Amino acid sequence: MDRKCDIDLCDSDSSTPPIMSAQYGHEECMAILLERGAVPNAMDNCGNTALHYAVWSENISMAGKLLVHQASIDIKNKCLS
């Protein structure tokens, strides 16, 4: 059964499911979202992408999956933290 849902829906911080998956280390969830067409380069309110969070948490495997799905290494965030 094909259920139509918005896999790039944002919360109040403009975080998408891929961003939240990266923040909380849910690699399998991230992989499923990317395979289903989630946008890997979506940015939250601070300009962070899922790749920013994967790198920050030193999750090399997750960063690799994001890169395979065309995550950009050129996006700069705008918040200092």
N, CA, C and O atoms as a DFTB+ gen file, in Angstrom:
324 C
 N C O
     1  1       0.847      -1.168       0.000
     2  2       0.000       0.000       0.000
     3  2       0.900       1.241       0.000
     4  3       1.821       1.347       0.810
     5  1       0.629       2.160      -0.897
     6  2       1.414       3.382      -1.014
     7  2       0.708       4.508      -0.272
     8  3      -0.380       4.939      -0.653
     9  1       1.340       4.968       0.780
    10  2       0.770       6.064       1.562
    11  2       1.480       7.343       1.165
    12  3       2.709       7.412       1.142
    13  1       0.691       8.343       0.856
    14  2       1.264       9.623       0.447
    15  2       1.511      10.468       1.686
    16  3       0.573      10.811       2.405
    17  1       2.767      10.803       1.936
    18  2       3.102      11.672       3.051
    19  2       4.262      12.564       2.625
    20  3       5.009      12.229       1.705
    21  1       4.404      13.681       3.290
    22  2       5.451      14.643       2.965
    23  2       6.698      14.296       3.774
    24  3       6.761      14.585       4.969
    25  1       7.681      13.684       3.135
    26  2       8.891      13.281       3.849
    27  2       9.848      14.441       4.070
    28  3      10.888      14.277       4.708
    29  1       9.505      15.607       3.549
    30  2      10.320      16.795       3.759
    31  2       9.579      17.855       4.572
    32  3       9.919      19.037       4.514
    33  1       8.582      17.435       5.317
    34  2       7.815      18.342       6.172
    35  2       8.724      18.951       7.230
    36  3       9.523      18.243       7.843
    37  1       8.610      20.252       7.448
    38  2       9.472      20.960       8.407
    39  2       8.751      21.215       9.723
    40  3       7.532      21.381       9.760
    41  1       9.528      21.242      10.805
    42  2       8.985      21.657      12.094
    43  2       9.215      23.164      12.265
    44  3       9.579      23.844      11.306
    45  1       9.009      23.680      13.459
    46  2       9.123      25.121      13.702
    47  2      10.553      25.645      13.551
    48  3      10.753      26.852      13.415
    49  1      11.544      24.758      13.574
    50  2      12.946      25.143      13.364
    51  2      13.387      24.889      11.923
    52  3      14.571      24.987      11.600
    53  1      12.431      24.565      11.068
    54  2      12.685      24.194       9.672
    55  2      13.485      22.905       9.542
    56  3      14.106      22.663       8.507
    57  1      13.476      22.086      10.572
    58  2      14.144      20.782      10.509
    59  2      13.248      19.783       9.791
    60  3      12.054      19.685      10.074
    61  1      13.831      19.051       8.869
    62  2      13.117      18.017       8.127
    63  2      13.426      16.659       8.760
    64  3      14.333      16.562       9.587
    65  1      12.693      15.616       8.390
    66  2      13.018      14.292       8.925
    67  2      14.467      13.862       8.686
    68  3      15.057      13.267       9.588
    69  1      15.074      14.127       7.527
    70  2      16.493      13.762       7.391
    71  2      17.392      14.525       8.365
    72  3      18.341      13.955       8.904
    73  1      17.105      15.799       8.594
    74  2      17.901      16.578       9.546
    75  2      17.753      15.993      10.945
    76  3      18.744      15.813      11.653
    77  1      16.524      15.699      11.344
    78  2      16.303      15.134      12.677
    79  2      16.917      13.750      12.810
    80  3      17.425      13.397      13.875
    81  1      16.878      12.961      11.739
    82  2      17.515      11.636      11.767
    83  2      19.011      11.770      12.008
    84  3      19.598      11.003      12.772
    85  1      19.619      12.744      11.355
    86  2      21.054      12.967      11.540
    87  2      21.354      13.483      12.946
    88  3      22.338      13.072      13.562
    89  1      20.516      14.376      13.450
    90  2      20.731      14.924      14.790
    91  2      20.711      13.837      15.855
    92  3      21.486      13.880      16.810
    93  1      19.833      12.876      15.691
    94  2      19.651      11.849      16.719
    95  2      20.300      10.512      16.366
    96  3      20.100       9.523      17.072
    97  1      21.076      10.474      15.277
    98  2      21.825       9.267      14.933
    99  2      20.995       8.108      14.427
   100  3      21.397       6.954      14.573
   101  1      19.843       8.390      13.835
   102  2      18.971       7.329      13.319
   103  2      19.310       7.044      11.856
   104  3      18.611       7.467      10.935
   105  1      20.390       6.324      11.683
   106  2      20.933       6.085      10.353
   107  2      20.007       5.288       9.442
   108  3      19.879       5.606       8.260
   109  1      19.370       4.273       9.971
   110  2      18.468       3.461       9.156
   111  2      17.282       4.301       8.671
   112  3      16.865       4.189       7.517
   113  1      16.758       5.119       9.536
   114  2      15.659       6.006       9.162
   115  2      16.125       6.968       8.066
   116  3      15.417       7.199       7.085
   117  1      17.319       7.520       8.248
   118  2      17.902       8.424       7.251
   119  2      17.984       7.745       5.894
   120  3      17.606       8.328       4.878
   121  1      18.476       6.514       5.879
   122  2      18.635       5.777       4.627
   123  2      17.293       5.577       3.931
   124  3      17.190       5.751       2.717
   125  1      16.277       5.216       4.687
   126  2      14.943       5.008       4.116
   127  2      14.417       6.310       3.521
   128  3      13.887       6.321       2.410
   129  1      14.564       7.410       4.265
   130  2      14.092       8.705       3.770
   131  2      14.795       9.097       2.477
   132  3      14.148       9.554       1.535
   133  1      16.106       8.923       2.423
   134  2      16.859       9.274       1.225
   135  2      16.468       8.395       0.039
   136  3      16.352       8.877      -1.088
   137  1      16.265       7.105       0.301
   138  2      15.853       6.191      -0.763
   139  2      14.480       6.551      -1.306
   140  3      14.182       6.284      -2.470
   141  1      13.654       7.148      -0.482
   142  2      12.298       7.537      -0.893
   143  2      12.245       8.951      -1.481
   144  3      11.171       9.451      -1.814
   145  1      13.423       9.595      -1.606
   146  2      13.469      10.881      -2.284
   147  2      13.520      12.115      -1.411
   148  3      13.298      13.224      -1.897
   149  1      13.808      11.947      -0.130
   150  2      13.923      13.119       0.749
   151  2      15.056      14.013       0.260
   152  3      16.049      13.533      -0.288
   153  1      14.897      15.309       0.464
   154  2      15.893      16.293       0.030
   155  2      17.081      16.270       0.999
   156  3      16.911      16.579       2.179
   157  1      18.275      15.912       0.527
   158  2      19.416      15.825       1.429
   159  2      20.007      17.179       1.811
   160  3      20.742      17.274       2.794
   161  1      19.699      18.222       1.050
   162  2      20.296      19.533       1.280
   163  2      19.354      20.549       1.913
   164  3      19.637      21.746       1.893
   165  1      18.244      20.092       2.472
   166  2      17.348      21.009       3.177
   167  2      18.096      21.597       4.364
   168  3      18.929      20.931       4.979
   169  1      17.791      22.852       4.680
   170  2      18.475      23.544       5.778
   171  2      17.490      23.948       6.864
   172  3      16.356      24.333       6.580
   173  1      17.939      23.856       8.117
   174  2      17.129      24.325       9.234
   175  2      17.321      25.836       9.387
   176  3      17.992      26.463       8.568
   177  1      16.740      26.413      10.423
   178  2      16.802      27.862      10.629
   179  2      18.226      28.405      10.744
   180  3      18.460      29.583      10.474
   181  1      19.168      27.568      11.138
   182  2      20.565      27.995      11.260
   183  2      21.376      27.694      10.006
   184  3      22.580      27.946       9.962
   185  1      20.720      27.162       9.001
   186  2      21.425      26.820       7.770
   187  2      22.125      25.482       7.814
   188  3      22.896      25.154       6.912
   189  1      21.866      24.697       8.860
   190  2      22.465      23.365       8.972
   191  2      21.689      22.363       8.124
   192  3      20.461      22.396       8.050
   193  1      22.439      21.482       7.493
   194  2      21.844      20.376       6.747
   195  2      22.055      19.080       7.535
   196  3      22.733      19.068       8.563
   197  1      21.475      18.014       7.044
   198  2      21.702      16.711       7.672
   199  2      23.190      16.374       7.670
   200  3      23.687      15.764       8.616
   201  1      23.902      16.764       6.621
   202  2      25.339      16.493       6.554
   203  2      26.096      17.242       7.650
   204  3      27.031      16.693       8.233
   205  1      25.713      18.471       7.936
   206  2      26.344      19.197       9.041
   207  2      26.232      18.393      10.343
   208  3      27.215      18.229      11.064
   209  1      25.041      17.901      10.631
   210  2      24.827      17.158      11.878
   211  2      25.557      15.819      11.873
   212  3      26.085      15.406      12.906
   213  1      25.597      15.134      10.731
   214  2      26.319      13.860      10.653
   215  2      27.807      14.072      10.902
   216  3      28.438      13.290      11.613
   217  1      28.365      15.124      10.321
   218  2      29.790      15.418      10.516
   219  2      30.045      15.847      11.953
   220  3      31.017      15.407      12.568
   221  1      29.187      16.696      12.491
   222  2      29.347      17.174      13.874
   223  2      29.377      16.006      14.856
   224  3      30.145      16.009      15.819
   225  1      28.524      14.999      14.599
   226  2      28.474      13.839      15.497
   227  2      29.498      12.766      15.110
   228  3      29.532      11.691      15.709
   229  1      30.329      13.062      14.107
   230  2      31.369      12.147      13.640
   231  2      30.813      10.804      13.164
   232  3      31.444       9.762      13.344
   233  1      29.632      10.840      12.558
   234  2      29.006       9.630      12.026
   235  2      29.402       9.503      10.553
   236  3      28.705       9.993       9.663
   237  1      30.520       8.844      10.318
   238  2      31.091       8.729       8.976
   239  2      30.166       7.955       8.039
   240  3      30.016       8.319       6.873
   241  1      29.558       6.910       8.536
   242  2      28.664       6.103       7.719
   243  2      27.462       6.918       7.244
   244  3      27.085       6.855       6.074
   245  1      26.866       7.681       8.156
   246  2      25.718       8.509       7.793
   247  2      26.135       9.602       6.814
   248  3      25.416       9.877       5.854
   249  1      27.277      10.220       7.042
   250  2      27.779      11.244       6.124
   251  2      27.981      10.644       4.738
   252  3      27.658      11.272       3.730
   253  1      28.508       9.449       4.693
   254  2      28.708       8.775       3.411
   255  2      27.402       8.544       2.675
   256  3      27.322       8.756       1.465
   257  1      26.379       8.110       3.398
   258  2      25.064       7.898       2.767
   259  2      24.518       9.204       2.218
   260  3      23.953       9.237       1.125
   261  1      24.685      10.274       2.971
   262  2      24.216      11.577       2.505
   263  2      24.969      12.004       1.249
   264  3      24.368      12.528       0.311
   265  1      26.273      11.784       1.231
   266  2      27.069      12.163       0.057
   267  2      26.678      11.362      -1.176
   268  3      26.650      11.900      -2.283
   269  1      26.374      10.078      -0.993
   270  2      25.915       9.250      -2.113
   271  2      24.615       9.803      -2.696
   272  3      24.354       9.661      -3.891
   273  1      23.809      10.430      -1.854
   274  2      22.535      11.009      -2.299
   275  2      22.666      12.503      -2.614
   276  3      21.701      13.257      -2.497
   277  1      23.840      12.906      -3.004
   278  2      24.134      14.259      -3.467
   279  2      24.019      15.351      -2.405
   280  3      23.644      16.479      -2.727
   281  1      24.330      15.046      -1.165
   282  2      24.415      16.094      -0.145
   283  2      25.589      16.987      -0.504
   284  3      26.654      16.499      -0.882
   285  1      25.400      18.277      -0.391
   286  2      26.437      19.231      -0.769
   287  2      27.404      19.492       0.377
   288  3      27.000      19.660       1.528
   289  1      28.688      19.522       0.038
   290  2      29.707      19.872       1.036
   291  2      29.968      21.378       1.039
   292  3      30.775      21.865       1.830
   293  1      29.295      22.112       0.166
   294  2      29.540      23.546       0.017
   295  2      28.557      24.443       0.767
   296  3      28.727      25.663       0.770
   297  1      27.548      23.879       1.394
   298  2      26.561      24.685       2.108
   299  2      27.146      25.127       3.443
   300  3      27.603      24.307       4.239
   301  1      27.125      26.414       3.669
   302  2      27.643      26.972       4.929
   303  2      26.464      27.370       5.805
   304  3      25.496      27.972       5.338
   305  1      26.566      27.018       7.097
   306  2      25.514      27.407       8.009
   307  2      25.719      28.866       8.426
   308  3      26.771      29.455       8.176
   309  1      24.700      29.433       9.063
   310  2      24.776      30.847       9.415
   311  2      24.818      31.099      10.913
   312  3      24.954      32.249      11.331
   313  1      24.706      30.066      11.731
   314  2      24.744      30.218      13.184
   315  2      26.064      29.688      13.724
   316  3      26.584      28.681      13.243
   317  1      26.581      30.347      14.690
   318  2      27.790      29.863      15.350
   319  2      27.397      29.070      16.574
   320  3      26.699      29.582      17.450
   321  1      27.831      27.845      16.646
   322  2      27.560      27.034      17.832
   323  2      28.544      25.922      17.970
   324  3      28.462      25.139      18.917
